[in-house]
Amino acid sequence: MRYLFSFIGLVYSSLIKLAVLFNPKARMMERGRWKVWGKLRGGIVPGGRHIWFHAASLGEFEQGRPMMERIRAEYPDYRIVLTFFSPSGYEVRKNYEGADVIVYLPADRISRVRKFLDLVQPEMAIFIKYDFWPCFLLELERRQIPTYLVSSIFRPTQLFFRWYGGAYKRLLHCFTHIFVQDEASRILLGKHGIDPVTVAGDTRFDRVISVYEARKSLPLVERFAATVPEDGLVIVGGSSWPPDEEILVRYFNRNPKVKLILAPHEIDKEHLLQIISHLRRPFIRLSEATESNIDRQDCLIVDSFGLLSSIYRYGQVAFIGGGFGKGIHNTPEAAVYGVPVIFGPRYEKFKEARELIAEGGAFTVSSAEEFTSLIERLISDKGYREAASRAAADYIRSHAGATERIVRQIIR
């Protein structure tokens, strides 16, 4: 089985090399992988105590970040090696100061896996939420390196539990311990003989609370938001995609009481120009905003990364993107500020979204008409909006503490 998975990894690597010809992200990944071995040789301390964290992309990194920072603060003898699969994670966090070495994950092939583990010699490996690479997991098990899966969540429809998914279910037995977000995941794994499993919660709540406590002051954004009419509100569109933007921009164009802060998921020139072509009220990009021109604008387009988590504080409502596509983005990032969150219909895979709706801190819409009706009520009924705000903030605070529970157990 090990060699079959290695062959699959070889095929996958070949497809990435082919995609380099027409896909910018594939080109970034391939260039980054060329540098992996040099970075590892330059960053690994022979005889040092290394913990390896793996994150698929930026969202998983943010879930693992509280653990990395807790270990770094309380157990400074450990050095942290961080790998990413996706360029959208690596390119944004390749200079993260909380890790000692940051590289792309090498191809999941036996030779590359052994070379990586021989260089790093990790005392333990921590995979964040998902991203299961068979050759890595099987080799970690063979070498008896403690391997943990954290902040994971499982559903019966996943490949592991299909009649044809036995080989992948075997990979779950490679983990020394699995920390899941909810009881349903623990029960499901137990039915399939996977143990030990602990319900520890989601470390992302700890992360958004720490971001909230260290939030950046953004004077220009604050000044923009301060000029909203007294009977209006500021909507923050976070990590938006075209279907989300169509709903937001249509409502914004027709309603002068509303100001819009739009932070698209993709900020390439072509996408920004597409958004701008549909705006019918004054707008400005954040990169071009100044104290002298910000007061005249009704829409602020955030054309840089890294600010959204602090920008949510300036809105009265947040629209989280992705709900009309593959799935919504980070709802706790907005809810921690006591901001009611709205998103499209594809949220069922996200436990926090379902629970926020149940608590009254979030709402889902399936059309522009539903969005209009909801926003009009949030504007006109201040008590309704304040109740949703309290529910959102209370939900986040009540789910903190996963980082402490997991770190104490794995270090022990």
Secondary structure, 3 states (H helix, E strand, C coil): CHHHHHHHHHHHHHHHHHHCCCCHHHHHHHHHHHCHHHHHHHHCCCCCEEEEEEECCHHHHHHHHHHHHHHHHHCCCEEEEEEECCHHHHHHHCCCCCCCEEEECCCCCHHHHHHHHHHHCEEEEEEECCCCCHHHHHHHHHCCCCEEEEEECCCCCCHHHCCCCHHHHHHHCCCCEEEECCHHHHHHHHHCCCCCEEECCCHHHHHHHHHHHCCCCCHHHHHHHHCCCCCCEEEEEEEECHHHHHHHHHHHHHCCCEEEEEEECCCCHHHHHHHHHHCCCCEEEHHHCCCCCHHHCCEEECCCCCCHHHHHHHCCEEEECCCCCCCCCCCHHHHCCCCCEEECCCCCCCHHHHHHHHHCCEEECCCHHHHHHHHHHHHHCHHHHHHHHHHHHHHHHHCCCHHHHHHHHHHC
